[in-house]
């Protein structure tokens, strides 16, 4: 899901994937502090997607950042 969002962001449409990601990830029964941290990560991810859309192209640094987001979200969810 995160990779697809990155492609949408590179196409200049970062806001189209965030409602889907928020709905999927926040409906997994995460609660308390973990939910708050996940919401923080999603806000940060949204800003990242917006910055990628401004660049207009994908670079290696974007892929590294995406792997970092993935790692952080997995640690919160599991």
C-alpha positions in Angstrom: 0.0 0.0 0.0 2.8 2.4 0.8 4.5 1.8 -2.5 1.3 2.5 -4.4 0.9 5.8 -2.4 4.5 6.7 -3.4 3.6 6.3 -7.1 0.4 8.3 -6.7 2.5 11.0 -5.0 5.0 11.1 -7.8 2.1 11.6 -10.2 1.1 14.7 -8.3 -1.9 13.2 -6.5 -0.7 12.4 -3.0 -4.0 13.1 -1.2 -5.9 10.4 -3.0 -4.2 7.5 -1.2 -4.2 8.8 2.4 -7.9 8.3 3.2 -7.6 4.7 2.1 -4.4 4.2 4.2 -5.8 5.8 7.2 -9.0 3.8 7.1 -7.1 0.5 6.6 -4.5 1.0 9.2 -6.5 2.7 11.9 -9.3 0.1 11.7 -7.0 -2.7 12.8 -8.0 -2.4 16.5 -4.9 -0.4 17.5 -5.7 1.7 20.6 -4.1 4.0 23.2 -0.6 5.2 22.7 0.0 2.9 19.7 -2.9 4.5 17.9 -1.7 8.0 18.6 1.8 7.1 17.3 0.3 5.5 14.2 -1.8 8.7 13.5 1.4 10.7 14.0 3.2 8.4 11.4 0.3 8.8 9.0 0.4 12.6 9.3 4.2 12.4 8.6 3.7 10.1 5.7 1.1 12.5 4.2 3.7 15.3 4.4 6.3 13.0 2.8 3.9 12.2 -0.1 3.3 15.9 -0.6 7.0 16.6 -0.8 7.5 13.7 -3.3 4.8 15.2 -5.4 6.6 18.5 -5.4 9.8 16.7 -6.7 7.8 15.1 -9.5 10.1 12.1 -9.7 11.1 9.2 -7.6 14.6 9.0 -6.2 16.5 6.5 -4.2 16.1 8.6 -1.1 12.3 8.4 -1.4 12.5 4.6 -1.4 14.8 4.6 1.7 12.3 6.9 3.5 9.4 4.7 2.5 11.2 1.6 4.0 11.6 3.6 7.2 7.9 4.4 7.3 7.1 0.8 6.7 9.4 -0.4 9.5 7.9 2.1 12.0 4.3 1.2 11.1 5.0 -2.6 11.3 6.5 -2.1 14.8 3.4 -0.2 15.9 0.9 -2.7 14.4 2.6 -5.9 15.6 
